Amino acid sequence: MEALAMRLSHLDAQAEGAIRVVMFYDTLMRRRVDLPALARASAGLAECVAGIRLHGTGRVIRFGPDGGERRDAQTHVSSAAPLTLDEEEIGTVWLERPGPPVPLDEVVLDRLAIAAAAVVERYGPARTTMADPALVELVVSSDSDEAARVRALRLLGFAADLPVRVLAVRSRLPLDRIGGLVCPGRPVKAAPLGDVGVILATTVDGTRLPAGVRAGIGAADSPDRSWRQARTALRFTTSRRPVVPYDSLGALALLARIPPEAARDNADVTAVARIADDPEDLATLDAYCATGSLRRAADLLHLHHSSVARRLEQIGKTLGVELTEPTGLLRARLALTLWRLLDG
């Protein structure tokens, strides 16, 4: 305000107009307008297109002087100002004139930026990645009613028209770092729920997850269903496949519904548990089940194929199946997967 007052003192003939601009925005803030209403009023005041952009969400709001929302290509930006909150730039405001700025444009942008920052602070979206676990739980819980879920999403900074993807994560890395990597420059929130971290994001790039992170990615549109899917997919992760999208599992997802006691009583699963006592045998079975090929398994293990063949022969005897036969390989894959699901 001191900087603004100093600029007003140098405006001389423009001072009265500048004061009217300040009063105009003060009135808007008392009415608790939202960002679209703020942009619309600014466009009417400046008699040109006015725009607001939030860096965190990528959201762009543009209105013309006629009060209509503009979705056409952005034209010449005659002047712009940063939108700051807590000394951090969170967006930009601007005016689009066909010619150069007029004398009061700087004052309009100053007040527009101040007003927009106040709206963001009041209504969101918040800029931090880590969120209140209670709010996140409201979003992903199957016990939440839809109204409570929508309110929680809004408080977390997610616009109603944006999709929300859910990730279930296990990692020693901080959740905020993981969230920032998987969804850079977009709304993303994270919180621990028990022994699993949950990440809510508008877009997900699983290839950006760092080493050492296990993550399941939900596929459903509803956050509560997506969370259940993400936790299921997390159970299917391995060191060889640390990130598993739920929709990549297909019918394999049904294995997660098998009661643990039924899986433990299965002879094939019991045999895999015995094999798992030897890390080399477990690695060999894993590589062979992943590739379905003796030579490709040998390449993964950096061993001669004859050594792998001898190991697989002994493993086959323990399992009681012929691993080179399609049925034997299928049984081994299913048993290994079920054992991992039991192992968590």
C-alpha positions as CSV (number, residue, x, y, z in Angstrom):
1,M,0.0,0.0,0.0
2,E,2.9,2.4,0.7
3,A,4.3,1.7,-2.8
4,L,0.9,2.3,-4.3
5,A,0.4,5.6,-2.3
6,M,3.8,6.8,-3.5
7,R,2.9,6.1,-7.1
8,L,-0.5,7.9,-6.6
9,S,1.3,10.9,-5.3
10,H,3.1,11.3,-8.7
11,L,0.1,10.9,-10.8
12,D,-1.1,14.5,-10.4
13,A,-4.0,14.8,-12.8
14,Q,-4.5,11.1,-12.8
15,A,-4.7,10.8,-9.0
16,E,-8.5,11.1,-8.8
17,G,-8.9,8.4,-11.4
18,A,-6.4,6.2,-9.5
19,I,-8.3,6.6,-6.2
20,R,-11.5,5.6,-8.0
21,V,-9.7,2.5,-9.2
22,V,-8.7,1.7,-5.6
23,M,-12.2,2.2,-4.4
24,F,-13.6,0.0,-7.2
25,Y,-11.5,-2.9,-6.2
26,D,-12.1,-2.4,-2.5
27,T,-15.9,-2.7,-3.3
28,L,-15.3,-5.9,-5.2
29,M,-13.4,-7.4,-2.3
30,R,-16.1,-6.5,0.2
31,R,-18.5,-8.4,-2.0
32,R,-16.2,-11.5,-1.9
33,V,-16.1,-12.0,-5.6
34,D,-14.4,-15.0,-7.2
35,L,-11.6,-14.9,-9.8
36,P,-14.0,-15.0,-12.9
37,A,-16.0,-12.1,-11.5
38,L,-12.8,-10.2,-10.7
39,A,-11.5,-10.6,-14.2
40,R,-14.9,-9.7,-15.7
41,A,-15.1,-6.5,-13.6
42,S,-11.5,-5.6,-14.5
43,A,-12.2,-5.9,-18.2
44,G,-15.2,-3.7,-17.9
45,L,-13.2,-1.1,-16.0
46,A,-10.2,-1.1,-18.3
47,E,-12.4,-1.5,-21.5
48,C,-10.2,-4.2,-22.8
49,V,-9.6,-7.9,-22.3
50,A,-8.3,-8.7,-18.8
51,G,-6.7,-12.0,-17.8
52,I,-5.6,-14.0,-14.7
53,R,-3.4,-17.1,-14.8
54,L,-2.5,-19.4,-11.8
55,H,0.8,-21.1,-12.2
56,G,-0.1,-24.0,-9.9
57,T,-3.1,-25.1,-11.8
58,G,-2.4,-23.7,-15.3
59,R,-5.9,-22.2,-15.1
60,V,-6.4,-19.1,-17.4
61,I,-9.4,-16.8,-16.9
62,R,-10.0,-14.1,-19.6
63,F,-13.0,-11.8,-20.0
64,G,-13.7,-9.1,-22.6
65,P,-15.1,-5.6,-21.9
66,D,-18.5,-6.8,-23.0
67,G,-18.6,-9.2,-19.9
68,G,-18.2,-12.4,-22.0
69,E,-15.6,-15.0,-21.3
70,R,-12.9,-15.1,-23.9
71,R,-11.7,-18.5,-25.1
72,D,-10.0,-17.4,-28.3
73,A,-6.3,-17.1,-28.8
74,Q,-4.6,-14.6,-26.5
75,T,-3.8,-11.4,-28.4
76,H,-1.2,-8.7,-27.6
77,V,-0.5,-8.3,-23.9
78,S,-0.1,-4.5,-23.4
79,S,0.9,-4.8,-19.7
80,A,1.2,-7.4,-17.0
81,A,1.9,-7.8,-13.3
82,P,2.9,-10.7,-11.1
83,L,0.3,-12.2,-8.8
84,T,2.1,-12.9,-5.5
85,L,1.1,-14.5,-2.2
86,D,3.4,-14.8,0.8
87,E,6.2,-13.3,-1.3
88,E,5.9,-16.1,-3.8
89,E,4.8,-15.5,-7.4
90,I,1.7,-17.8,-7.9
91,G,0.4,-16.3,-11.2
92,T,0.1,-13.4,-13.5
93,V,-2.5,-10.7,-14.4
94,W,-2.6,-8.8,-17.6
95,L,-4.5,-6.5,-19.9
96,E,-4.8,-6.9,-23.7
97,R,-4.9,-3.7,-25.6
98,P,-4.3,-3.3,-29.3
99,G,-2.1,-0.4,-28.6
100,P,0.2,0.7,-25.7
101,P,-1.0,0.9,-22.1
102,V,-3.0,3.9,-20.9
103,P,-2.0,5.9,-17.8
104,L,-4.1,4.0,-15.3
105,D,-3.3,0.5,-16.5
106,E,-0.5,0.1,-14.0
107,V,-2.9,1.0,-11.1
108,V,-5.5,-1.4,-12.4
109,L,-3.0,-4.2,-12.6
110,D,-1.7,-3.5,-9.1
111,R,-5.1,-3.7,-7.6
112,L,-6.2,-6.6,-9.7
113,A,-3.1,-8.6,-8.6
114,I,-3.7,-7.7,-4.9
115,A,-7.4,-8.6,-5.2
116,A,-6.7,-11.9,-7.0
117,A,-4.1,-12.9,-4.4
118,A,-6.7,-12.3,-1.7
119,V,-9.2,-14.5,-3.5
120,V,-6.7,-17.3,-3.9
121,E,-5.8,-17.1,-0.2
122,R,-9.5,-17.2,0.8
123,Y,-10.8,-19.8,-1.6
124,G,-7.7,-21.7,-2.7
125,P,-6.0,-23.4,-4.4
126,A,-3.4,-23.7,-1.7
127,R,0.1,-24.0,-3.1
128,T,1.8,-26.5,-0.7
129,T,1.9,-30.1,-1.7
130,M,1.5,-31.6,1.8
131,A,-2.2,-31.5,2.8
132,D,-4.3,-32.0,5.9
133,P,-4.7,-35.9,6.1
134,A,-8.3,-35.4,7.3
135,L,-9.2,-33.6,4.1
136,V,-7.4,-36.1,1.9
137,E,-9.2,-38.9,3.8
138,L,-12.6,-37.2,3.1
139,V,-11.7,-37.2,-0.6
140,V,-10.7,-40.9,-0.9
141,S,-13.0,-42.5,1.8
142,S,-15.8,-44.6,0.5
143,D,-17.8,-43.5,3.5
144,S,-17.8,-39.8,2.5
145,D,-20.9,-38.4,0.9
146,E,-20.5,-36.6,-2.4
147,A,-21.1,-33.1,-1.0
148,A,-18.3,-33.6,1.6
149,R,-16.0,-34.9,-1.0
150,V,-16.6,-32.0,-3.3
151,R,-16.0,-29.5,-0.5
152,A,-12.8,-31.3,0.5
153,L,-11.5,-31.2,-3.0
154,R,-12.2,-27.5,-3.3
155,L,-10.4,-26.8,0.0
156,L,-7.5,-28.7,-1.3
157,G,-7.4,-26.6,-4.4
158,F,-8.9,-28.8,-7.1
159,A,-11.3,-27.2,-9.5
160,A,-14.6,-28.9,-10.1
161,D,-13.9,-29.4,-13.8
162,L,-10.5,-31.0,-13.3
163,P,-10.1,-34.8,-13.1
164,V,-8.4,-36.2,-9.9
165,R,-6.1,-39.2,-10.1
166,V,-5.1,-41.1,-7.0
167,L,-1.7,-42.8,-6.2
168,A,-0.9,-45.1,-3.4
169,V,2.8,-44.8,-2.5
170,R,5.4,-46.5,-0.4
171,S,8.8,-44.8,-0.2
172,R,11.4,-43.4,2.1
173,L,11.4,-40.2,0.1
174,P,9.3,-37.2,1.2
175,L,5.8,-37.3,-0.3
176,D,5.9,-33.7,-1.3
177,R,9.0,-34.4,-3.5
178,I,7.3,-37.4,-5.1
179,G,4.1,-35.4,-5.7
180,G,6.0,-32.5,-7.3
181,L,7.8,-34.9,-9.7
182,V,4.7,-36.9,-10.7
183,C,2.6,-33.9,-11.4
184,P,4.8,-30.8,-12.1
185,G,3.1,-27.5,-12.5
186,R,-0.4,-28.9,-11.8
187,P,-2.5,-29.2,-8.7
188,V,-1.1,-32.0,-6.5
189,K,-1.7,-32.9,-2.8
190,A,-0.2,-35.6,-0.6
191,A,-0.7,-37.0,2.8
192,P,0.1,-40.1,4.8
193,L,-2.8,-42.5,5.5
194,G,-1.5,-45.2,7.8
195,D,1.5,-46.9,6.3
196,V,0.7,-45.8,2.8
197,G,1.1,-42.3,1.2
198,V,-1.7,-40.9,-0.9
199,I,-1.2,-38.5,-3.7
200,L,-4.0,-36.6,-5.5
201,A,-3.1,-35.1,-8.8
202,T,-4.8,-33.8,-11.9
203,T,-2.3,-35.5,-14.2
204,V,0.1,-38.4,-13.5
205,D,3.4,-39.1,-15.2
206,G,4.5,-42.4,-13.8
207,T,7.8,-42.3,-15.7
208,R,8.9,-39.4,-13.5
209,L,8.8,-41.3,-10.2
210,P,12.4,-41.7,-8.8
211,A,14.1,-45.0,-8.0
212,G,13.0,-46.5,-4.7
213,V,9.4,-45.5,-5.0
214,R,6.6,-48.1,-5.2
215,A,3.4,-46.7,-6.5
216,G,0.0,-48.0,-7.6
217,I,-2.1,-45.6,-9.9
218,G,-5.9,-45.7,-9.8
219,A,-7.9,-45.5,-13.0
220,A,-11.4,-44.6,-11.9
221,D,-13.0,-41.2,-12.2
222,S,-14.3,-41.3,-8.6
223,P,-11.5,-40.6,-6.1
224,D,-12.7,-43.2,-3.6
225,R,-12.8,-46.0,-6.2
226,S,-9.5,-44.7,-7.6
227,W,-7.9,-45.0,-4.1
228,R,-9.1,-48.6,-3.8
229,Q,-7.6,-49.4,-7.2
230,A,-4.4,-47.6,-6.4
231,R,-3.9,-49.7,-3.2
232,T,-4.6,-52.9,-5.1
233,A,-2.1,-51.9,-7.8
234,L,0.5,-51.1,-5.1
235,R,0.3,-54.7,-3.9
236,F,1.3,-55.9,-7.4
237,T,4.5,-53.7,-7.5
238,T,7.9,-55.4,-7.5
239,S,11.5,-54.2,-7.6
240,R,11.3,-55.1,-11.4
241,R,8.0,-53.2,-11.8
242,P,7.8,-50.5,-9.1
243,V,5.0,-48.5,-10.7
244,V,1.7,-50.3,-11.6
245,P,-1.3,-48.6,-13.1
246,Y,-4.4,-50.4,-12.1
247,D,-5.8,-50.5,-15.6
248,S,-2.7,-52.5,-16.7
249,L,-3.6,-55.4,-14.5
250,G,-6.8,-56.5,-16.2
251,A,-8.0,-59.8,-14.9
252,L,-4.9,-60.1,-12.7
253,A,-6.6,-57.6,-10.3
254,L,-9.0,-60.4,-9.4
255,L,-6.2,-62.2,-7.6
256,A,-6.2,-59.5,-5.0
257,R,-9.7,-60.6,-4.0
258,I,-8.7,-64.2,-3.1
259,P,-8.9,-64.7,0.7
260,P,-5.4,-64.9,2.2
261,E,-6.2,-68.2,3.9
262,A,-7.2,-69.7,0.6
263,A,-3.9,-68.6,-1.0
264,R,-1.8,-69.9,1.9
265,D,-3.4,-73.3,1.6
266,N,-2.6,-73.6,-2.1
267,A,0.2,-76.1,-2.8
268,D,1.8,-73.9,-5.6
269,V,1.9,-70.9,-3.3
270,T,3.4,-72.9,-0.5
271,A,6.1,-74.2,-2.9
272,V,7.0,-70.6,-3.9
273,A,7.3,-69.7,-0.3
274,R,9.9,-72.4,0.1
275,I,11.7,-71.3,-3.0
276,A,11.7,-67.7,-1.6
277,D,14.1,-68.8,1.2
278,D,16.8,-68.9,-1.5
279,P,17.2,-65.4,-3.0
280,E,19.0,-66.8,-6.1
281,D,16.2,-69.2,-6.8
282,L,13.6,-66.5,-6.3
283,A,15.4,-64.2,-8.6
284,T,15.6,-66.9,-11.3
285,L,11.9,-67.8,-11.0
286,D,11.0,-64.1,-11.1
287,A,13.1,-63.4,-14.3
288,Y,11.7,-66.5,-16.0
289,C,8.1,-65.7,-15.2
290,A,8.7,-62.1,-16.3
291,T,10.2,-63.0,-19.7
292,G,8.8,-66.5,-20.4
293,S,12.2,-67.2,-22.1
294,L,15.2,-69.0,-20.8
295,R,17.7,-66.9,-22.7
296,R,16.0,-63.6,-21.9
297,A,15.9,-64.6,-18.2
298,A,19.6,-65.4,-18.4
299,D,20.3,-61.9,-19.9
300,L,18.3,-60.3,-17.0
301,L,20.3,-62.3,-14.5
302,H,23.6,-61.8,-16.3
303,L,24.2,-65.6,-16.2
304,H,24.9,-68.2,-18.8
305,H,21.7,-69.8,-20.0
306,S,22.9,-73.3,-19.0
307,S,23.2,-72.1,-15.4
308,V,19.7,-70.7,-15.5
309,A,18.4,-73.9,-17.1
310,R,19.8,-76.0,-14.2
311,R,18.2,-73.7,-11.6
312,L,14.8,-73.8,-13.4
313,E,15.0,-77.6,-13.5
314,Q,15.4,-77.7,-9.7
315,I,12.7,-75.0,-9.2
316,G,10.3,-77.0,-11.3
317,K,10.8,-80.1,-9.2
318,T,10.1,-78.0,-6.0
319,L,6.9,-76.6,-7.6
320,G,5.9,-80.0,-9.1
321,V,5.4,-78.5,-12.5
322,E,7.3,-78.5,-15.9
323,L,8.2,-74.8,-16.3
324,T,8.9,-75.2,-20.0
325,E,5.3,-76.1,-20.6
326,P,2.7,-73.3,-21.0
327,T,0.5,-74.6,-18.2
328,G,3.5,-74.9,-15.9
329,L,4.7,-71.4,-16.6
330,L,1.2,-70.1,-16.0
331,R,0.9,-71.9,-12.6
332,A,4.3,-70.5,-11.6
333,R,3.3,-67.0,-12.5
334,L,0.1,-67.2,-10.6
335,A,1.7,-68.7,-7.6
336,L,4.5,-66.2,-7.5
337,T,2.0,-63.3,-7.8
338,L,-0.2,-64.7,-5.0
339,W,2.8,-65.2,-2.8
340,R,3.8,-61.6,-3.3
341,L,0.2,-60.5,-2.5
342,L,0.4,-62.4,0.8
343,D,3.8,-61.0,1.5
344,G,2.5,-57.4,1.1
